[in-house]
Structures are given as structure tokens and as C-alpha cells.
Amino acid sequence: MTTGQKQRMIQEYVPGKQVTMAHILPNPQGGLHERLGIGGDGALGILTITPSEAAIIAADAAVKAGNIEIGFVDRFTGSLVLTGNVADVEAAVRAAVDTLVNILGFSAAEVTRS
């Protein structure tokens, strides 16, 4: 490449079947619920899923697993946010991941908590 030429980079999206993040925030601070535009003040469960449409399946499994609310689900980005008490949110996140892994053959990141 000679001086002055611009280098072009192309990024491709290669779909796979995976849960790239499954994290539980047991006691979020700083008005996080309000900043996310969701109601409540309990724990948050956050998942990112590829392909993104599988977030719908994960949301269904999560709701069936515990007394939680769906704070946000986006079938275009694969983002899923759950709210409720800590035990129910944790059960819901684990149920969503288990459903995707055991029924649909996804690979998944470890469920984490901070």
C-alpha cells in the first residue's frame, strides 16, 4: 500500500447459534432501570443471543420459569433484559439458556453475576 491510499475494511456478520452473554445484576444502582426505560427496581438479567430471533424463544422460556417481567426484548439485536426478584431472575436466565442449549443446540457463555 502506498502513502495516501485508504485501506478499506469489511466486517461480515456470520450467524451462529450462541448465547454470548448471560449476566445477572442482583442489585443494580444508579437509577439503571429508569435509564433503560423499564419499570421496577429489582434484579436485572441481561442476555445477548445469536441469531437474534432466538431472543423471542429465550423470553418465552424465561417467563415460564419464574415470576419475572420482560424489560426489553429485541428480535433484531438479540438483546433480552429481564426484571424481578433475584431468585426469579436467576431461574429465568438459567431456564432461557438451558432451553437454547438443550433444545436448540446453542453454545452458551457461562451465566455470570455481579
Number of C-alpha atoms within 10 A of each C-alpha: 6 5 5 6 7 8 6 5 6 4 5 6 5 7 9 12 17 21 26 16 17 23 21 23 18 19 13 14 10 7 10 13 18 11 9 11 11 16 13 14 16 18 21 27 29 20 24 22 27 21 18 22 16 23 26 18 15 26 24 16 20 28 20 14 18 18 15 24 21 18 19 15 20 16 16 12 14 20 21 24 24 26 28 22 18 18 13 21 29 29 18 28 29 21 21 25 26 19 18 23 16 10 9 13 12 18 17 17 14 13 18 13 11 8
